[in-house]
Amino acid sequence: MHSSLESNTLGANVWDYDMVLEKIGYGKTQWVLLLVSGLLTITSVAAQQAMSIIVIASQCEFETTQAEKGVMMAASVTGIFLSTYIWGYISDDIGRRKVLLYGNFASNALQFVLMFVTSVWLFNIINLLVGISFGAVSAALYAYLSEFNIPRHRAVAINYSTMFVSVTAIYVPATAWLVLSSNWAITLGDFVFRPWRLLLLVSLLPGFIGGLILLYYPESPKLLLSQEKNNEAKEAVAWISRFNRGKPIHQVLNCDEFTLKSEDPVGENLLAESQGCGILSKICRAAIPLFHKPHGFNFILCNLALFGMFFGSNGMQLWFPEIVNRSSGAENNSSTVCEILSVPVEQPNVTETLDCTDTISSKTYIDNLIVGFAFLIGFSIQGLILNPLGRKNVLLAALAVATLSGVLLHFMESPTGVLVLFCLYILLPGLSISIMIGAIVDLVPTHLRSKAVSFCMSLGRLGIIAATNLMGVMLQPYCNTTFAMFTCTLIVCIVIVHYLPIRNSA
């Protein structure tokens, strides 16, 4: 059976954009853009995950408390939370490519500046700005990637792009182990450049390389058509044709002149019509239909569930290196995690002013690498079982096993058993996030889906902010209570998922 895109039914000289892409065929444009998407994803996620290792390596230099470590880990996530939803609207106005480039290179520049900051609070402020810049990447990346693919390839392209989140979970501990394994320092006056600062450079490099490649790409033709920029859209399509096929677009379409069919407008032109508070008020008004009947109540439940999943998975994952590093230094291997973490961190038999340690054990890197590979394997298995078992059944099973793992962590004393339980505790709610987003898409009307996903992802990041700061304040003095709160959050997620009308077929 031939695709409806394979024949032009609009007229001799009028072509639908997706039809033109079908004629050009899948090629270098899509493969290279998928790589660019992966590189930008690695840098964006690494900016958050690397901080979980940097807070340990820099704790003596910054003299940070546990609570201050929580603030450091939450800073960039807070920036992404504050900016992503707004960047989404801006990308519709000024272009996805511009937003991606501005956001990516601005974040790269700020990360480079971070390498030389000596005040922890200035570090946090700049890291917040890094997050605000990365919000642009988060808002525009998947839309830009999907608009260079025909409809039947879009979901696959986005799925492969999200796989790079798992790659980042491997990339961060692997590069950190390589960089921090040597103990060296470069002294420039009062400033001392230590290995952990180099880790910031390693984190930004993939995104910088991806941004340089993106400079050669045009704006999304689909977006240009929605803005009635037909000539620019034709130039962009001609670029895709040359890059994929090495032929002019006229030869591919077998016509001398052609016109591209206009696309529906993507939304209000907020920047052109409003300024300042007017833009924010319009964005807020645009979100109100998400809470209308008949989908409003279910949408609220989805937000609560995603908040809990991000809270439980990503919040715990960011503190996992600290937990493992503290546990690996324990003399008694027959203690539970909380028995080890409840012991105050004191440095015995040290008479010098520098009376703290920022050493990171090999076990910390190894355990985090195992979690990273578990995510990669988990995503692969999830793709195989989702349709046969059903989305709702997989969600309930994953959250139930994660909850059981959280309960057992209170009692498990074996280091191997603790690692397995932590993997399940972090992995399963994390995998559930992508299934939940797919469910949200089904629960709201088509014209609200983009806004719904952006809104839910923003609230999910609020869950990470809450979790990292809560762990910073409560983990040591109230360890068992902290783990119990995280486990109870997952139980609430199970109840919500049970009552949501999630279709089992994907």
C-alpha positions in Angstrom: 0.0 0.0 0.0 1.5 3.4 -1.0 1.7 6.3 1.4 -0.6 9.2 0.8 2.5 11.3 0.7 3.8 9.7 -2.4 1.5 11.4 -4.8 0.7 15.1 -5.2 -3.0 15.8 -5.1 -2.8 19.5 -4.5 -2.1 20.6 -8.1 0.8 20.6 -10.6 2.9 23.3 -8.9 1.6 23.2 -5.3 3.3 20.7 -2.9 2.7 19.8 0.7 5.9 20.1 2.7 5.6 16.5 4.1 5.1 15.3 0.5 8.3 17.1 -0.6 10.3 15.4 2.3 8.9 12.1 1.1 10.1 12.7 -2.4 13.6 13.8 -1.2 13.8 10.7 1.1 15.4 10.0 4.4 19.1 10.9 4.4 22.1 12.8 5.8 19.9 15.8 6.9 17.9 13.6 9.3 20.8 11.5 10.5 23.1 14.4 11.2 20.3 16.3 12.9 19.6 13.3 15.1 23.3 13.4 16.1 23.1 17.1 16.7 19.9 16.6 18.8 21.8 13.9 20.8 24.8 16.2 21.4 22.6 19.0 22.6 20.7 16.6 24.9 24.0 15.3 26.4 25.2 18.8 27.3 21.8 19.8 28.6 21.4 16.8 30.8 25.1 16.6 31.8 24.8 20.2 33.1 22.4 18.8 35.7 23.9 15.4 36.4 27.5 16.4 36.6 26.6 18.8 39.4 25.9 15.7 41.6 29.6 14.8 41.3 30.9 18.4 41.3 29.3 19.1 44.7 31.4 16.3 46.2 34.7 17.3 44.4 34.2 21.0 45.3 32.9 20.7 48.9 36.3 21.5 50.5 37.0 24.5 48.2 33.5 26.0 48.6 33.1 24.7 52.2 29.5 23.6 51.5 27.0 22.1 53.8 24.6 19.4 52.8 21.8 22.0 52.3 24.1 24.1 50.1 24.9 21.0 48.0 21.1 20.7 47.4 20.9 24.3 46.2 23.9 23.7 43.9 22.3 20.7 42.3 18.9 22.5 42.0 20.2 25.7 40.4 20.3 24.8 36.7 17.1 22.7 37.0 15.4 25.8 38.5 16.5 27.8 35.5 15.1 25.2 33.1 11.8 25.1 35.1 11.4 28.9 35.0 12.2 29.3 31.3 11.2 26.3 29.2 7.5 27.1 28.8 8.3 30.7 27.8 11.0 29.7 25.4 8.5 27.5 23.6 6.4 30.5 22.7 9.5 32.5 21.7 10.7 29.7 19.4 7.3 29.9 17.6 7.9 33.6 17.0 11.6 34.0 16.2 12.4 30.5 15.0 13.4 27.2 16.5 16.9 27.3 15.0 17.7 30.8 16.5 16.4 29.8 19.9 18.5 26.6 19.8 21.6 28.4 18.8 21.2 31.3 21.2 20.3 29.1 24.1 23.0 26.5 23.4 25.9 28.9 22.9 24.8 31.2 25.8 24.8 28.2 28.1 28.2 27.0 26.8 29.7 30.5 27.5 28.2 30.6 31.0 29.5 27.1 31.8 32.9 28.2 30.7 32.7 31.2 33.1 31.6 28.8 35.9 35.1 27.1 35.6 36.7 30.2 37.2 34.1 31.2 39.8 35.3 30.9 43.4 32.1 32.0 45.3 29.5 29.3 45.8 26.6 31.7 45.7 27.9 33.4 42.5 28.4 29.9 41.2 24.7 29.1 41.9 23.5 32.4 40.3 25.4 31.7 37.0 24.3 28.1 37.1 20.7 29.3 37.3 21.4 31.4 34.2 22.9 28.2 32.5 19.5 26.5 33.2 17.5 29.4 31.8 19.6 29.2 28.6 19.2 25.4 28.4 15.4 26.0 28.7 15.6 27.2 25.2 17.2 23.9 24.0 14.6 21.9 25.9 11.7 23.9 24.4 12.7 23.9 20.8 14.8 20.8 20.2 12.1 18.1 19.6 9.9 20.4 17.5 12.9 21.3 15.3 13.9 17.6 15.0 10.4 16.4 14.2 9.8 19.0 11.5 12.7 17.7 9.4 11.0 14.2 9.4 7.9 13.0 7.7 5.1 12.0 10.1 5.8 8.3 10.2 9.5 8.9 11.2 8.9 11.7 13.8 8.1 9.5 16.8 11.1 7.2 16.0 13.4 10.2 15.7 12.3 11.7 19.0 12.5 8.3 20.7 16.2 7.9 19.5 16.9 11.4 20.6 15.6 10.8 24.1 17.8 7.7 24.3 20.7 10.1 24.6 19.5 10.9 28.1 20.6 7.4 29.0 23.9 7.9 27.2 24.4 11.0 29.4 23.9 8.9 32.5 26.9 6.9 31.3 28.9 9.8 29.8 28.9 11.8 33.1 30.4 9.3 35.5 32.8 7.9 32.8 34.3 11.3 32.0 34.2 12.3 35.7 36.2 9.2 36.6 38.7 10.0 33.9 39.1 13.7 34.8 39.0 13.4 38.6 41.2 10.3 38.9 44.3 12.4 38.9 45.1 14.9 41.7 46.6 18.0 40.2 46.2 21.8 40.6 47.2 24.9 38.6 47.8 27.9 40.8 47.2 31.4 39.3 47.8 33.9 42.2 45.0 33.2 44.7 43.0 31.1 42.2 43.5 27.3 42.1 42.3 25.4 39.1 41.4 21.9 40.2 40.2 18.9 38.1 36.5 19.3 39.0 36.5 22.6 37.1 37.7 20.8 34.0 34.6 18.6 34.3 32.5 21.6 33.4 34.4 21.9 30.1 33.9 18.2 29.3 30.2 18.6 29.9 29.8 21.6 27.5 31.8 20.2 24.7 29.2 17.9 23.1 26.7 20.8 22.9 29.3 23.2 21.5 30.1 20.7 18.8 26.4 20.2 18.1 25.8 23.9 17.9 28.6 24.4 15.4 27.1 21.7 13.1 23.6 23.3 13.6 25.0 26.6 12.1 24.9 24.9 8.7 21.2 24.0 9.0 18.3 26.2 7.8 15.3 27.1 9.9 12.5 24.6 10.0 10.6 24.8 6.6 7.4 23.8 8.4 7.7 26.8 10.8 8.6 29.2 7.9 5.4 28.1 6.1 3.3 28.7 9.1 4.7 32.2 9.2 4.0 32.7 5.5 7.7 32.9 4.6 7.3 30.8 1.5 10.5 31.8 -0.3 12.6 31.1 2.7 10.9 27.7 3.2 11.7 26.8 -0.5 15.3 27.7 0.1 15.4 25.5 3.2 13.8 22.6 1.2 16.3 23.1 -1.6 19.1 22.8 1.0 17.7 19.5 2.3 17.5 18.2 -1.3 21.1 19.1 -2.0 22.4 17.6 1.3 20.4 14.4 1.0 20.4 13.7 -2.7 23.1 16.0 -4.2 20.4 17.3 -6.6 18.5 20.5 -7.0 15.0 20.3 -5.7 13.5 20.9 -9.2 15.1 17.7 -10.4 13.7 15.8 -7.4 10.2 17.1 -7.9 10.5 16.9 -11.7 9.2 20.5 -12.2 10.7 23.9 -13.0 8.6 25.9 -10.6 6.7 24.9 -7.5 4.9 26.4 -4.5 4.7 25.0 -1.0 1.4 24.7 0.6 1.0 27.0 3.7 0.9 25.4 7.1 -1.5 26.3 9.9 -0.2 29.0 12.3 1.6 27.6 15.3 0.0 30.1 17.7 -0.2 33.7 18.7 2.7 36.0 17.8 3.3 37.0 21.4 6.5 38.9 20.8 5.0 41.1 18.0 1.8 41.9 19.8 2.9 42.3 23.5 5.8 43.2 25.7 6.9 42.3 29.2 4.0 41.4 31.5 1.7 41.3 28.5 3.6 38.3 27.1 3.4 36.5 30.4 -0.3 37.2 30.9 -1.0 35.8 27.4 1.0 32.7 28.1 -0.9 32.1 31.3 -4.3 32.6 29.5 -3.2 30.2 26.8 -2.6 27.5 29.5 -6.1 27.9 31.0 -7.9 25.6 28.5 -5.7 22.8 29.8 -7.8 22.8 32.9 -11.2 22.9 31.2 -13.7 20.0 31.2 -13.7 17.2 30.2 -9.9 16.7 30.4 -9.1 19.2 33.1 -9.3 16.9 36.1 -7.3 14.1 34.4 -4.7 16.7 33.3 -4.2 17.8 37.0 -3.8 14.2 38.0 -1.2 13.7 35.3 0.7 16.7 36.6 0.7 15.3 40.1 1.9 11.9 38.9 4.7 13.4 36.8 5.8 15.6 39.7 6.0 12.5 41.9 8.0 10.5 39.2 10.5 13.3 38.7 10.7 13.8 42.5 11.4 10.1 43.1 13.6 9.3 40.2 15.6 12.4 39.2 15.8 13.8 42.7 17.2 10.5 44.1 19.5 10.1 41.0 21.2 13.5 41.7 22.0 12.6 45.3 23.0 9.0 44.4 26.8 9.8 44.0 26.8 11.5 47.4 25.0 8.5 49.0 27.4 6.0 47.4 30.5 8.0 48.2 29.5 8.3 51.9 28.5 4.7 52.1 31.7 3.4 50.4 33.8 5.1 53.1 32.0 3.2 55.9 34.0 0.7 57.9 31.1 -1.6 58.6 29.6 -3.1 55.4 26.8 -4.8 57.4 25.0 -1.6 58.0 22.0 -0.2 56.2 22.3 2.9 54.0 20.6 5.1 56.6 22.8 3.8 59.5 25.8 4.9 57.5 24.5 8.2 56.3 23.2 9.2 59.8 26.8 9.3 61.1 28.0 12.9 61.0 30.9 13.6 58.5 33.9 14.3 60.7 37.6 14.2 59.8 39.7 12.4 62.5 43.4 13.0 63.2 43.7 16.0 61.0 45.4 19.1 62.5 45.8 21.2 59.4 43.3 23.9 58.4 42.2 21.8 55.4 40.3 19.3 57.5 37.9 17.9 55.0 38.1 15.4 52.2 36.7 15.7 48.7 37.9 12.3 47.5 35.4 10.3 45.3 35.7 6.6 45.5 35.9 4.3 42.5 32.7 2.6 43.7 30.9 5.9 43.3 31.8 6.0 39.6 31.1 2.3 39.0 27.7 2.3 40.7 26.6 5.4 38.7 27.8 3.8 35.5 25.7 0.7 36.3 22.7 3.0 36.8 23.4 4.6 33.4 23.6 1.3 31.6 20.5 0.1 33.5 18.6 3.1 32.0 19.9 2.3 28.5 18.8 -1.4 28.8 15.6 -0.4 30.5 14.5 1.9 27.7 15.2 -0.9 25.2 13.2 -3.5 27.2 10.4 -1.0 27.8 10.0 -0.5 24.0 9.5 -4.3 23.6 7.0 -4.9 26.4 4.9 -1.7 26.1 2.4 -2.9 23.5 2.1 -6.6 24.5 1.5 -5.8 28.2 -0.1 -2.4 27.9 1.0 1.1 29.0 -1.1 1.2 32.2 0.0 -2.2 33.3 3.6 -1.4 32.7 3.3 1.9 34.6 1.6 0.2 37.6 4.1 -2.7 37.7 7.1 -0.3 37.4 5.9 2.0 40.2 5.0 -1.0 42.4 8.5 -2.6 42.1 10.1 0.8 42.7 8.0 1.3 45.9 8.9 -2.2 47.1 12.6 -1.4 46.5 12.2 1.8 48.5 10.8 -0.1 51.5 13.5 -2.8 51.3 16.3 -0.1 51.3 15.4 0.6 55.0 16.6 -3.0 55.8 19.1 -4.1 53.2 22.7 -4.4 54.5 24.4 -6.1 51.5 26.2 -3.6 49.3 25.2 -5.5 46.2 21.6 -5.7 47.3 21.6 -1.9 48.0 22.9 -1.2 44.5 20.2 -3.4 42.9 17.5 -1.7 45.0 18.8 1.8 44.2 18.9 0.9 40.5 15.2 -0.1 40.6 14.3 2.8 42.8 15.8 5.3 40.4 15.3 3.5 37.1 11.6 2.5 37.2 10.0 5.8 38.0 12.4 7.4 35.4 11.2 5.0 32.7 7.6 5.7 33.7 8.0 9.4 32.8 8.1 8.7 29.1 5.1 6.4 29.3 3.2 9.1 31.3 3.9 11.8 28.7 2.5 9.5 26.0 -0.6 9.1 28.1 -1.0 12.9 28.5 -0.9 13.3 24.7 -3.9 10.9 24.6 -5.9 12.6 27.4 -6.0 16.2 26.0 -7.2 17.5 22.6 -4.8 17.7 19.7 -4.4 21.5 19.7 -3.4 21.5 23.4 -1.0 18.6 23.4 2.2 20.7 22.9 1.2 23.0 25.8 0.2 20.1 28.0 3.5 18.3 27.6 5.5 21.5 28.2 3.4 22.3 31.3 3.8 18.8 32.8 7.5 18.7 32.1 7.9 22.1 33.8 6.0 20.8 36.9 8.1 17.7 36.8 11.3 19.7 37.1 9.7 21.5 40.1 9.7 18.0 41.6 13.4 17.7 41.0 14.0 21.1 42.7 11.9 20.0 45.7 13.6 16.6 46.0 17.2 17.9 45.8 16.7 20.6 48.4 14.7 18.3 50.7 17.4 15.7 50.5 20.0 18.3 51.3 18.3 19.3 54.5 16.9 16.0 55.7 19.1 13.1 54.4 21.6 13.0 57.2 19.5 13.9 60.3 16.3 12.1 59.1 17.5 9.5 56.6 14.7 6.9 57.2 12.0 9.6 57.1 13.4 11.0 53.9 13.4 7.6 52.1 9.9 7.0 53.5 8.7 10.3 52.0 10.1 9.4 48.6 8.4 6.0 48.8 5.1 7.4 49.8 5.3 9.8 46.8 5.5 6.7 44.6 2.5 5.1 46.3 0.5 8.3 45.5 1.6 7.9 41.9 0.3 4.4 41.8 -3.1 5.5 43.1 -3.2 8.3 40.5 -2.2 6.0 37.6 -4.8 3.4 38.7 -7.6 6.0 38.4 -6.4 7.6 35.2 -8.1 6.5 32.0 -4.9 5.5 30.3 -5.3 3.4 27.1 -3.2 0.2 27.3 -2.4 0.3 23.6 0.3 2.8 22.7 
